[in-house]
Amino acid sequence: MEYSTSRLAFIFLAIVCKAHITKSQYLSCNSNDLMALNGFRKCVASPVDGWGANLDSECCSWAGVTCDNSTVTQRRVIGLDLHGRGLAMEICESLADLDQLSTLNLSHNNLHGFLPDKLFQMQNLEVLDLSGNKFVGSFPLHIHLPRIRIFDVSDNNLVGSLTSTICDRSLSIESLNFAENRFHGEVPGNFGNCTSLQRLFLNGNSLSGSLPERLFQLEHLRELQFQDNGFSGLLHERIDNLSNVVKIDLSNNLFSGVLPDVFGGLRKLEHFAAKSNKFSGQLPPSLMSSPSLSTLNLNNNTLDGCISINCSSMARLTSLNLRSNLFQGALPENLSTCHRLNVLSLAQNHLSGVIPSSFQNLQALTLLSLSRTKISDLSSALHILQRCRNLSVLVLSESFRDEEMLGHADLLFPNLKAFAIGNSQLKGSIPVWLRGCKNLRLLDLSWNQLSGSIPVWIGDFRFLFYLGLGNNSFTGDIPKSLSELPSCINSSRSFPPAGSPSNVPLLLGRGQGRFLTYNQFWNLPSTLDLSYNKLNGPIWPSFENLKGLQAFYLDNNELSGNIPNSLSGMQSLEKVNLSHNGLTGEIPASFQKLTFLSAFDASYNKLSGAVPLGGQFSTFPDSSFEGNIGLCGSSRPSLRSCQSQAKPPSDELPNDEASTDGTPYSQMAFGIGAAVGFIWTVSLCFLSGWVLDKGQRRR
């Protein structure tokens, strides 16, 4: 009996609770909140998806609206998340009437105009994210957001100084993000009042001056990003107070002086970047023995001395970039004990000697850049580095000068995806061992002294999208196999997974001592560069297969024959250079279909006929066609008019197409023909009686 009574009581309570919950689910949102949301709706240039057409009272069911779980009265709106909805409008002040709102996320829309002051007086707001819009004007001076924890106005067009009371009245703030705006002036010292601050983002502005000392009193700070500004002065020694900091990025500023030897106090520091500043002197020992450090980037400063590193302490180091400094001496042998090292760039320094044999122990290494150094003995280097089985990017350009290319060496780089050793004046031929690099995406052997023919097997690379063989002495025909490169046929490119190394500069030459440096070489245009060689023979019509190719350079060779009409099938072409060859015939009119073509040069050939007028050809300068005396163009002052005569004068045609008109033999033939014609005509007249007078006719 007792069991039955208890069971009935439990059922009764369950029914009551269910009814109570069901009742709360049907409560409508607060009328003031509804009015505020409808006011916001009126400002929107287009309907808000998921809000319906009627101004009903069930706003708690609208998309992006979160209400509380009140069961006593009308439910209150506590969250509004409309990020990435394509909203295009100014923010109405009515939003500030949502007085219980704790989260407001309007990021990544097309919102514009000024930020209303009332938005920064909301007493219950904890998260405010207005990033990724087009807001203008200055930052509000008076801010009272007592509960704010996350504040983000990054990636807008805000201007002026950062002078504000936000850190005077918002003591709970954990993240401040002002990045990617147009703020200028100095960092206000009262940022040091944000005693709970963990993340501070000021990158991508025009801020200047030195960092206020009070910033280094923020003991909870974990991330500090100041890159891409105009900060100057010394890096303060008090930086060691940031005992909880994990990431510091000071890149692309004007900091100078030596790096203070105080990094021993930063026991949680994992990422330190200070590239593109004016730091000088030697590397601080406390930095080069940091046990917590994972990535270190000091690229493009004026640091000098030897590279001294304590890899036995830096057990977590995965990426080391000391490129473009003044370091000298030999490569440190103990680098091989940094067993986790994945990326190593020591390029553009005064390093000399040879690659230590201990480098073969860098089994985690995937990217190595030693370009623009004085390192020698290419044969030894390649035999050592082939043992780094995970090596996928090897950049050796402008090193190993005047050495031999090791054309027939027995080497194996199974995972190599990018190999660049340009501008080194290397001798020899294209090495056969490259044939085994089945994963090659990029191959740059340009600006050397390589000779011989281009091997047919280069067309077998399944993933190759960039081939740079320009400025060498290659001879023979262009291999037809190059028209069968799969990654240039269908634009398919296997990009590296997120987080993999790709930011290694490639120095690529393009004539007359001009060079281009590409940082993200995976984003290079699909390119076939065979320029400045001694190649002869025709341009194969089968190149039309390369529908994904973007840049095609065949200039300064000895090519002959016509420009194939089929090349108009290379629909992705952006740049074409066929100049300084012996090409004949016309420029195919079908090239007008190449809608992406931004640069075209066919100068100094033996071309004839009219220059196409349609498509992109109206944008190309006359210099693209000069040196072809058989070409004409009605709208080009430097070329003769195509309407002046049906065909070009004989003395302006290329030798292999010129007729014999005007030569002594042609004049003699014309004289003989005229005499025979005259005699034949007179005889005919005698026989017909036309030369007798009337009297003789009558007789």
PATORVO-705919 format. One record per residue (C-alpha): x, z, y; residue number from 0. Coordinates in nm, 3 decimals. Layout:
<rs>
      c1      c3      c2   i
       X       Z       Y NUM
...
</rs>
This chain:
<rs>
      c1      c3      c2   i
   0.000   0.000   0.000   0
   0.280   0.089   0.237   1
   0.445  -0.241   0.155   2
   0.130  -0.435   0.246   3
   0.091  -0.248   0.574   4
   0.450  -0.318   0.674   5
   0.412  -0.681   0.583   6
   0.100  -0.718   0.797   7
   0.273  -0.549   1.090   8
   0.566  -0.788   1.064   9
   0.335  -1.091   1.058  10
   0.146  -0.960   1.361  11
   0.468  -0.913   1.561  12
   0.586  -1.260   1.467  13
   0.261  -1.413   1.590  14
   0.281  -1.220   1.916  15
   0.645  -1.327   1.975  16
   0.567  -1.687   1.896  17
   0.277  -1.688   2.139  18
   0.496  -1.530   2.404  19
   0.773  -1.790   2.355  20
   0.524  -2.075   2.345  21
   0.373  -1.954   2.669  22
   0.717  -1.950   2.837  23
   0.782  -2.304   2.721  24
   0.479  -2.428   2.907  25
   0.562  -2.252   3.232  26
   0.618  -2.502   3.511  27
   0.921  -2.493   3.739  28
   0.914  -2.304   4.065  29
   0.723  -2.482   4.341  30
   1.008  -2.444   4.591  31
   1.251  -2.592   4.341  32
   1.011  -2.879   4.276  33
   0.989  -2.947   4.649  34
   1.371  -2.944   4.679  35
   1.412  -3.188   4.390  36
   1.145  -3.423   4.526  37
   1.322  -3.414   4.862  38
   1.641  -3.513   4.685  39
   1.452  -3.790   4.504  40
   1.339  -3.941   4.834  41
   1.699  -3.988   4.943  42
   1.790  -4.185   4.632  43
   1.807  -4.561   4.681  44
   1.683  -4.622   4.326  45
   1.472  -4.416   4.082  46
   1.647  -4.139   3.891  47
   1.629  -4.221   3.522  48
   1.433  -3.964   3.329  49
   1.248  -3.819   3.627  50
   0.930  -4.020   3.588  51
   0.726  -4.185   3.857  52
   0.495  -3.893   3.942  53
   0.588  -3.595   4.155  54
   0.454  -3.359   3.886  55
   0.527  -2.993   3.844  56
   0.711  -3.019   3.512  57
   1.054  -3.072   3.666  58
   1.217  -2.856   3.397  59
   1.169  -3.150   3.159  60
   1.342  -3.398   3.391  61
   1.673  -3.546   3.280  62
   1.971  -3.344   3.401  63
   1.761  -3.048   3.515  64
   1.816  -2.709   3.352  65
   1.582  -2.418   3.407  66
   1.619  -2.053   3.318  67
   1.431  -1.880   3.035  68
   1.198  -1.680   3.256  69
   0.881  -1.566   3.081  70
   0.724  -1.377   3.370  71
   0.679  -1.629   3.645  72
   0.762  -1.992   3.719  73
   1.095  -2.109   3.578  74
   1.384  -2.153   3.820  75
   1.619  -2.451   3.833  76
   1.970  -2.328   3.759  77
   2.149  -2.652   3.674  78
   2.148  -3.012   3.799  79
   2.376  -3.258   3.619  80
   2.340  -3.621   3.729  81
   2.696  -3.739   3.681  82
   2.752  -4.109   3.621  83
   2.392  -4.214   3.698  84
   2.480  -4.484   3.952  85
   2.316  -4.292   4.237  86
   2.369  -4.456   4.575  87
   2.264  -4.244   4.870  88
   2.354  -3.966   5.107  89
   2.301  -3.610   4.989  90
   1.992  -3.453   5.141  91
   2.014  -3.095   5.257  92
   1.709  -3.019   5.044  93
   1.941  -2.960   4.750  94
   2.058  -2.643   4.920  95
   1.703  -2.507   4.879  96
   1.768  -2.467   4.506  97
   1.871  -2.110   4.575  98
   1.916  -2.017   4.208  99
   2.133  -2.318   4.128 100
   2.455  -2.225   3.948 101
   2.578  -2.573   3.844 102
   2.567  -2.891   4.054 103
   2.736  -3.199   3.910 104
   2.692  -3.527   4.100 105
   3.029  -3.672   4.003 106
   3.108  -4.040   3.946 107
   2.824  -4.198   4.140 108
   2.816  -4.406   4.458 109
   2.718  -4.122   4.688 110
   2.836  -4.164   5.045 111
   2.806  -4.021   5.394 112
   2.898  -3.674   5.512 113
   2.878  -3.357   5.308 114
   2.600  -3.131   5.445 115
   2.722  -2.787   5.553 116
   2.430  -2.612   5.382 117
   2.562  -2.727   5.046 118
   2.856  -2.491   5.092 119
   2.643  -2.186   5.161 120
   2.470  -2.159   4.822 121
   2.498  -1.799   4.711 122
   2.458  -1.850   4.334 123
   2.657  -2.171   4.288 124
   2.937  -2.138   4.031 125
   3.023  -2.502   3.959 126
   3.028  -2.775   4.227 127
   3.151  -3.119   4.118 128
   3.123  -3.404   4.372 129
   3.423  -3.602   4.246 130
   3.437  -3.978   4.211 131
   3.211  -4.072   4.501 132
   3.254  -4.218   4.849 133
   3.202  -3.918   5.073 134
   3.365  -3.935   5.415 135
   3.438  -3.701   5.700 136
   3.632  -3.378   5.718 137
   3.619  -3.086   5.483 138
   3.380  -2.807   5.595 139
   3.557  -2.530   5.779 140
   3.315  -2.249   5.699 141
   3.240  -2.213   5.329 142
   3.058  -1.921   5.173 143
   3.023  -1.968   4.800 144
   3.072  -1.612   4.673 145
   3.028  -1.698   4.304 146
   3.204  -2.034   4.290 147
   3.446  -2.078   3.998 148
   3.501  -2.455   3.983 149
   3.519  -2.662   4.300 150
   3.590  -3.037   4.276 151
   3.569  -3.294   4.558 152
   3.844  -3.521   4.423 153
   3.848  -3.900   4.445 154
   3.653  -3.945   4.768 155
   3.745  -4.053   5.122 156
   3.759  -3.712   5.285 157
   3.998  -3.676   5.578 158
   4.143  -3.413   5.808 159
   4.317  -3.089   5.725 160
   4.243  -2.846   5.444 161
   4.192  -2.556   5.682 162
   3.900  -2.367   5.533 163
   3.761  -2.025   5.453 164
   3.699  -2.113   5.090 165
   3.965  -1.873   4.961 166
   3.866  -1.597   5.204 167
   3.509  -1.562   5.074 168
   3.528  -1.706   4.720 169
   3.736  -1.457   4.530 170
   3.623  -1.573   4.184 171
   3.739  -1.932   4.218 172
   3.945  -2.057   3.922 173
   3.985  -2.429   3.994 174
   4.030  -2.613   4.325 175
   4.050  -2.992   4.315 176
   4.112  -3.186   4.638 177
   4.301  -3.473   4.471 178
   4.282  -3.842   4.567 179
   4.148  -3.811   4.921 180
   4.308  -3.863   5.261 181
   4.380  -3.507   5.365 182
   4.683  -3.453   5.587 183
   4.874  -3.169   5.741 184
   5.015  -2.865   5.565 185
   4.872  -2.658   5.283 186
   4.701  -2.356   5.439 187
   4.857  -2.023   5.355 188
   4.518  -1.866   5.286 189
   4.508  -2.054   4.955 190
   4.707  -1.753   4.843 191
   4.387  -1.547   4.881 192
   4.237  -1.723   4.578 193
   4.376  -1.451   4.357 194
   4.188  -1.573   4.048 195
   4.302  -1.934   4.089 196
   4.422  -2.102   3.769 197
   4.430  -2.471   3.868 198
   4.517  -2.629   4.202 199
   4.508  -3.008   4.245 200
   4.628  -3.155   4.575 201
   4.775  -3.478   4.439 202
   4.713  -3.818   4.595 203
   4.680  -3.719   4.961 204
   4.899  -3.734   5.273 205
   4.988  -3.368   5.289 206
   5.325  -3.269   5.428 207
   5.546  -2.976   5.514 208
   5.675  -2.716   5.274 209
   5.476  -2.521   5.019 210
   5.355  -2.186   5.154 211
   5.529  -1.891   4.992 212
   5.195  -1.722   4.925 213
   5.114  -1.987   4.664 214
   5.385  -1.839   4.446 215
   5.200  -1.508   4.438 216
   4.914  -1.654   4.233 217
   5.002  -1.489   3.905 218
   4.709  -1.647   3.717 219
   4.800  -2.003   3.814 220
   4.832  -2.230   3.508 221
   4.835  -2.581   3.656 222
   4.983  -2.700   3.984 223
   4.965  -3.070   4.075 224
   5.110  -3.174   4.412 225
   5.233  -3.527   4.328 226
   5.193  -3.829   4.557 227
   5.211  -3.656   4.895 228
   5.475  -3.609   5.162 229
   5.589  -3.253   5.089 230
   5.947  -3.181   5.186 231
   6.204  -2.907   5.193 232
   6.347  -2.699   4.913 233
   6.166  -2.592   4.601 234
   6.117  -2.222   4.663 235
   6.295  -1.981   4.430 236
   5.981  -1.768   4.417 237
   5.837  -2.029   4.182 238
   5.952  -1.801   3.901 239
   5.664  -1.566   3.994 240
   5.422  -1.812   3.832 241
   5.470  -1.650   3.493 242
   5.153  -1.805   3.348 243
   5.205  -2.160   3.472 244
   5.187  -2.430   3.202 245
   5.213  -2.751   3.409 246
   5.386  -2.832   3.739 247
   5.395  -3.182   3.887 248
   5.577  -3.236   4.217 249
   5.645  -3.608   4.170 250
   5.657  -3.865   4.449 251
   5.729  -3.636   4.741 252
   6.026  -3.568   4.968 253
   6.157  -3.246   4.816 254
   6.535  -3.215   4.844 255
   6.822  -2.986   4.762 256
   6.907  -2.843   4.425 257
   6.658  -2.733   4.165 258
   6.669  -2.351   4.163 259
   6.800  -2.195   3.845 260
   6.496  -1.970   3.802 261
   6.305  -2.141   3.522 262
   6.381  -1.857   3.284 263
   6.086  -1.670   3.432 264
   5.844  -1.954   3.351 265
   5.804  -1.864   2.987 266
   5.484  -2.065   2.938 267
   5.594  -2.381   3.119 268
   5.530  -2.685   2.899 269
   5.533  -2.976   3.146 270
   5.758  -3.011   3.449 271
   5.767  -3.333   3.651 272
   5.954  -3.383   3.978 273
   6.029  -3.757   3.967 274
   6.083  -3.967   4.280 275
   6.206  -3.696   4.512 276
   6.547  -3.627   4.669 277
   6.667  -3.350   4.441 278
   7.044  -3.341   4.405 279
   7.310  -3.145   4.227 280
   7.334  -3.058   3.862 281
   7.063  -2.971   3.616 282
   6.987  -2.596   3.621 283
   7.080  -2.433   3.287 284
   6.757  -2.233   3.277 285
   6.558  -2.557   3.286 286
   6.770  -2.730   3.023 287
   6.730  -2.441   2.780 288
   6.362  -2.365   2.832 289
   6.211  -2.273   2.494 290
   5.854  -2.357   2.602 291
   5.921  -2.694   2.767 292
   5.766  -2.999   2.601 293
   5.803  -3.274   2.865 294
   6.060  -3.300   3.143 295
   6.056  -3.586   3.395 296
   6.320  -3.592   3.671 297
   6.331  -3.971   3.704 298
   6.445  -4.125   4.033 299
   6.633  -3.850   4.209 300
   7.002  -3.810   4.298 301
   7.094  -3.557   4.032 302
   7.452  -3.584   3.910 303
   7.711  -3.439   3.678 304
   7.698  -3.446   3.302 305
   7.376  -3.418   3.105 306
   7.401  -3.071   2.961 307
   7.117  -2.969   2.734 308
   7.066  -2.681   2.493 309
   6.854  -2.835   2.219 310
   6.887  -2.531   1.997 311
   6.673  -2.345   2.253 312
   6.448  -2.639   2.346 313
   6.280  -2.659   2.010 314
   5.955  -2.795   2.158 315
   6.101  -3.076   2.370 316
   5.925  -3.407   2.296 317
   5.988  -3.616   2.611 318
   6.298  -3.629   2.832 319
   6.314  -3.872   3.127 320
   6.627  -3.856   3.342 321
   6.620  -4.223   3.440 322
   6.756  -4.349   3.772 323
   6.989  -4.067   3.875 324
   7.365  -4.035   3.917 325
   7.451  -3.876   3.585 326
   7.787  -3.970   3.440 327
   7.995  -3.919   3.132 328
   7.902  -3.974   2.770 329
   7.569  -3.937   2.599 330
   7.538  -3.574   2.484 331
   7.582  -3.557   2.108 332
   7.373  -3.243   2.075 333
   7.063  -3.439   2.179 334
   7.030  -3.513   1.811 335
   6.936  -3.150   1.749 336
   6.619  -3.193   1.959 337
   6.434  -3.274   1.641 338
   6.094  -3.323   1.806 339
   6.223  -3.561   2.071 340
   5.983  -3.853   2.088 341
   6.070  -4.020   2.421 342
   6.421  -4.046   2.564 343
   6.498  -4.238   2.884 344
   6.847  -4.214   3.031 345
   6.844  -4.558   3.194 346
   6.998  -4.643   3.532 347
   7.272  -4.384   3.528 348
   7.653  -4.407   3.520 349
   7.670  -4.314   3.153 350
   7.947  -4.470   2.950 351
   8.098  -4.465   2.604 352
   7.905  -4.538   2.287 353
   7.589  -4.409   2.124 354
   7.690  -4.107   1.913 355
   7.642  -4.145   1.539 356
   7.442  -3.821   1.546 357
   7.156  -4.011   1.714 358
   7.057  -4.129   1.368 359
   6.910  -3.781   1.318 360
   6.644  -3.841   1.586 361
   6.380  -3.915   1.328 362
   6.089  -3.840   1.564 363
   6.219  -4.080   1.829 364
   5.976  -4.362   1.907 365
   6.101  -4.474   2.250 366
   6.458  -4.511   2.373 367
   6.563  -4.661   2.708 368
   6.932  -4.700   2.794 369
   6.909  -4.996   3.032 370
   7.144  -5.032   3.331 371
   7.418  -4.813   3.190 372
   7.780  -4.875   3.101 373
   7.731  -4.804   2.732 374
   7.916  -5.041   2.500 375
   7.952  -5.146   2.134 376
   7.616  -5.305   2.061 377
   7.701  -5.350   1.694 378
   7.758  -4.979   1.642 379
   7.452  -4.888   1.849 380
   7.213  -5.101   1.646 381
   7.354  -4.985   1.313 382
   7.300  -4.623   1.420 383
   6.958  -4.668   1.576 384
   6.814  -4.852   1.278 385
   6.819  -4.517   1.100 386
   6.565  -4.385   1.351 387
   6.284  -4.505   1.131 388
   6.005  -4.434   1.383 389
   6.169  -4.619   1.670 390
   5.912  -4.859   1.816 391
   6.036  -4.926   2.172 392
   6.401  -5.006   2.239 393
   6.505  -5.103   2.594 394
   6.874  -5.191   2.637 395
   6.860  -5.442   2.925 396
   7.163  -5.468   3.155 397
   7.384  -5.277   2.913 398
   7.641  -5.391   2.653 399
   7.754  -5.663   2.894 400
   7.933  -5.973   2.763 401
   7.910  -5.862   2.401 402
   7.796  -6.055   2.095 403
   7.432  -6.056   1.986 404
   7.498  -5.997   1.614 405
   7.307  -6.302   1.502 406
   7.355  -6.249   1.128 407
   7.386  -5.871   1.101 408
   7.196  -5.699   0.823 409
   6.971  -5.467   1.026 410
   6.625  -5.328   0.965 411
   6.386  -5.199   1.233 412
   6.053  -5.186   1.047 413
   5.850  -5.018   1.324 414
   5.996  -5.194   1.628 415
   5.719  -5.311   1.862 416
   5.913  -5.381   2.182 417
   6.275  -5.494   2.210 418
   6.428  -5.573   2.551 419
   6.792  -5.654   2.604 420
   6.779  -5.893   2.897 421
   7.032  -5.963   3.173 422
   7.331  -5.854   2.970 423
   7.516  -6.187   2.945 424
   7.515  -6.157   2.569 425
   7.660  -6.442   2.366 426
   7.555  -6.587   2.036 427
   7.215  -6.689   1.905 428
   6.879  -6.528   1.842 429
   6.954  -6.269   1.572 430
   6.811  -6.335   1.228 431
   6.747  -5.965   1.170 432
   6.465  -5.981   1.424 433
   6.271  -6.179   1.166 434
   6.211  -5.858   0.976 435
   6.049  -5.688   1.277 436
   5.698  -5.778   1.170 437
   5.537  -5.546   1.426 438
   5.695  -5.695   1.738 439
   5.463  -5.715   2.038 440
   5.723  -5.781   2.306 441
   6.060  -5.954   2.284 442
   6.275  -6.001   2.595 443
   6.612  -6.175   2.553 444
   6.612  -6.339   2.895 445
   6.907  -6.377   3.135 446
   7.178  -6.392   2.871 447
   7.410  -6.665   2.744 448
   7.238  -6.724   2.412 449
   7.253  -7.074   2.269 450
   7.144  -7.279   1.972 451
   6.789  -7.369   1.884 452
   6.486  -7.142   1.900 453
   6.409  -7.055   1.538 454
   6.079  -7.165   1.389 455
   6.011  -6.818   1.245 456
   5.942  -6.670   1.591 457
   5.595  -6.819   1.556 458
   5.536  -6.594   1.254 459
   5.506  -6.274   1.460 460
   5.147  -6.170   1.419 461
   5.129  -5.934   1.717 462
   5.371  -6.093   1.965 463
   5.210  -6.140   2.308 464
   5.521  -6.149   2.530 465
   5.820  -6.372   2.457 466
   6.094  -6.391   2.720 467
   6.373  -6.636   2.635 468
   6.431  -6.770   2.985 469
   6.769  -6.817   3.154 470
   6.975  -6.890   2.845 471
   7.121  -7.210   2.700 472
   6.881  -7.288   2.417 473
   6.868  -7.651   2.306 474
   6.648  -7.873   2.091 475
   6.272  -7.909   2.081 476
   6.025  -7.631   2.149 477
   5.919  -7.508   1.802 478
   5.561  -7.609   1.727 479
   5.518  -7.271   1.561 480
   5.503  -7.108   1.906 481
   5.160  -7.268   1.945 482
   5.041  -7.057   1.652 483
   5.110  -6.705   1.781 484
   4.793  -6.515   1.676 485
   4.797  -6.264   1.962 486
   4.815  -6.549   2.214 487
   4.542  -6.746   2.043 488
   4.257  -6.498   2.056 489
   4.370  -6.248   2.322 490
   4.378  -5.978   2.057 491
   4.631  -5.716   2.145 492
   4.695  -5.396   1.957 493
   4.739  -5.138   2.231 494
   4.914  -4.812   2.150 495
   4.693  -4.512   2.085 496
   4.629  -4.271   2.370 497
   4.924  -4.047   2.438 498
   5.182  -4.277   2.281 499
   5.490  -4.373   2.487 500
   5.444  -4.682   2.701 501
   5.581  -4.592   3.042 502
   5.928  -4.743   3.019 503
   6.036  -4.984   3.293 504
   6.122  -5.338   3.190 505
   6.343  -5.541   3.421 506
   6.229  -5.902   3.405 507
   6.403  -6.176   3.602 508
   6.224  -6.467   3.765 509
   6.488  -6.687   3.926 510
   6.722  -6.665   4.225 511
   6.824  -6.311   4.147 512
   6.471  -6.176   4.184 513
   6.357  -5.918   3.933 514
   6.030  -5.747   3.860 515
   6.005  -5.401   3.711 516
   5.705  -5.332   3.492 517
   5.626  -4.973   3.410 518
   5.334  -5.013   3.175 519
   5.459  -5.300   2.966 520
   5.165  -5.285   2.727 521
   4.965  -5.417   3.022 522
   5.194  -5.714   3.081 523
   5.017  -6.051   3.087 524
   5.043  -6.251   2.768 525
   5.351  -6.461   2.840 526
   5.561  -6.742   2.695 527
   5.877  -6.789   2.904 528
   6.121  -7.060   2.797 529
   6.239  -7.150   3.149 530
   6.596  -7.228   3.258 531
   6.727  -7.356   2.927 532
   6.828  -7.698   2.793 533
   6.521  -7.768   2.583 534
   6.416  -8.129   2.539 535
   6.142  -8.324   2.370 536
   5.769  -8.307   2.444 537
   5.522  -8.034   2.529 538
   5.314  -8.010   2.211 539
   4.940  -8.078   2.249 540
   4.881  -7.796   1.997 541
   4.962  -7.542   2.270 542
   4.591  -7.568   2.345 543
   4.554  -7.315   2.062 544
   4.690  -7.040   2.288 545
   4.358  -6.961   2.450 546
   4.471  -6.607   2.527 547
   4.800  -6.697   2.697 548
   4.814  -6.601   3.065 549
   5.162  -6.713   3.179 550
   5.336  -7.031   3.060 551
   5.687  -7.103   3.194 552
   5.869  -7.421   3.083 553
   6.046  -7.501   3.409 554
   6.408  -7.607   3.449 555
   6.453  -7.774   3.112 556
   6.490  -8.136   2.999 557
   6.139  -8.190   2.865 558
   5.995  -8.541   2.859 559
   5.669  -8.721   2.787 560
   5.324  -8.662   2.933 561
   5.156  -8.336   3.016 562
   4.905  -8.309   2.731 563
   4.544  -8.323   2.842 564
   4.466  -8.070   2.570 565
   4.644  -7.790   2.762 566
   4.321  -7.747   2.956 567
   4.203  -7.563   2.646 568
   4.436  -7.274   2.736 569
   4.145  -7.115   2.917 570
   4.312  -6.783   3.008 571
   4.607  -6.939   3.191 572
   4.688  -6.779   3.526 573
   5.039  -6.911   3.590 574
   5.194  -7.241   3.479 575
   5.537  -7.371   3.575 576
   5.644  -7.714   3.445 577
   5.881  -7.798   3.733 578
   6.228  -7.951   3.711 579
   6.185  -8.150   3.393 580
   6.146  -8.520   3.314 581
   5.771  -8.526   3.256 582
   5.586  -8.853   3.319 583
   5.228  -8.973   3.351 584
   4.953  -8.798   3.544 585
   4.853  -8.438   3.597 586
   4.546  -8.416   3.370 587
   4.223  -8.394   3.568 588
   4.093  -8.159   3.299 589
   4.325  -7.889   3.441 590
   4.056  -7.837   3.703 591
   3.867  -7.644   3.431 592
   4.130  -7.368   3.431 593
   3.931  -7.128   3.645 594
   4.182  -6.840   3.622 595
   4.477  -7.050   3.735 596
   4.641  -6.887   4.038 597
   4.984  -7.055   4.033 598
   5.077  -7.407   3.925 599
   5.407  -7.589   3.973 600
   5.484  -7.939   3.848 601
   5.743  -8.028   4.113 602
   6.051  -8.241   4.050 603
   5.935  -8.445   3.755 604
   5.848  -8.816   3.725 605
   5.474  -8.774   3.755 606
   5.243  -9.034   3.908 607
   4.879  -9.077   4.002 608
   4.646  -8.857   4.202 609
   4.678  -8.480   4.227 610
   4.350  -8.322   4.108 611
   4.128  -8.199   4.389 612
   3.884  -7.967   4.216 613
   3.905  -7.620   4.070 614
   4.199  -7.411   4.180 615
   4.411  -7.712   4.282 616
   4.295  -7.694   4.643 617
   4.470  -7.356   4.669 618
   4.813  -7.472   4.548 619
   5.074  -7.557   4.814 620
   5.228  -7.903   4.848 621
   5.553  -7.761   4.715 622
   5.388  -7.746   4.373 623
   5.397  -8.128   4.361 624
   5.703  -8.229   4.562 625
   5.979  -8.430   4.400 626
   5.730  -8.659   4.222 627
   5.745  -8.978   4.427 628
   5.468  -9.136   4.223 629
   5.211  -8.868   4.304 630
   4.951  -8.917   4.575 631
   4.697  -8.689   4.736 632
   4.451  -8.778   5.011 633
   4.423  -8.422   5.140 634
   4.795  -8.340   5.124 635
   5.005  -8.439   5.429 636
   5.330  -8.433   5.233 637
   5.200  -8.687   4.981 638
   5.100  -9.046   5.051 639
   4.731  -9.125   5.052 640
   4.585  -9.244   4.724 641
   4.368  -9.488   4.925 642
   4.660  -9.669   5.087 643
   4.691  -9.900   4.787 644
   4.550  -9.917   4.442 645
   4.880  -9.840   4.276 646
   5.198  -9.687   4.414 647
   5.467  -9.917   4.557 648
   5.701 -10.040   4.290 649
   6.007  -9.898   4.458 650
   5.845  -9.551   4.447 651
   5.763  -9.551   4.079 652
   5.982  -9.374   3.822 653
   6.237  -9.604   3.661 654
   6.069  -9.603   3.324 655
   5.737  -9.710   3.474 656
   5.850  -9.943   3.754 657
   5.751 -10.312   3.735 658
   5.991 -10.599   3.807 659
   5.819 -10.701   4.131 660
   6.062 -10.754   4.416 661
   6.378 -10.815   4.207 662
   6.583 -11.142   4.239 663
   6.457 -11.253   3.901 664
   6.097 -11.203   3.998 665
   6.156 -11.402   4.321 666
   6.314 -11.692   4.127 667
   6.024 -11.695   3.884 668
   5.783 -11.705   4.174 669
   5.968 -12.008   4.331 670
   5.974 -12.210   4.010 671
   5.608 -12.140   3.950 672
   5.516 -12.251   4.302 673
   5.711 -12.585   4.271 674
   5.556 -12.672   3.935 675
   5.214 -12.595   4.072 676
   5.269 -12.821   4.375 677
   5.384 -13.123   4.164 678
   5.094 -13.078   3.926 679
   4.845 -13.067   4.213 680
   4.984 -13.383   4.384 681
   4.979 -13.580   4.058 682
   4.622 -13.481   3.997 683
   4.526 -13.598   4.343 684
   4.694 -13.943   4.285 685
   4.516 -13.991   3.958 686
   4.183 -13.904   4.110 687
   4.231 -14.129   4.418 688
   4.221 -13.848   4.673 689
   4.557 -13.953   4.835 690
   4.458 -14.322   4.909 691
   4.309 -14.421   5.247 692
   3.961 -14.561   5.279 693
   4.070 -14.930   5.305 694
   4.274 -14.915   4.989 695
   3.988 -14.735   4.816 696
   3.749 -15.017   4.906 697
   3.996 -15.275   4.777 698
</rs>
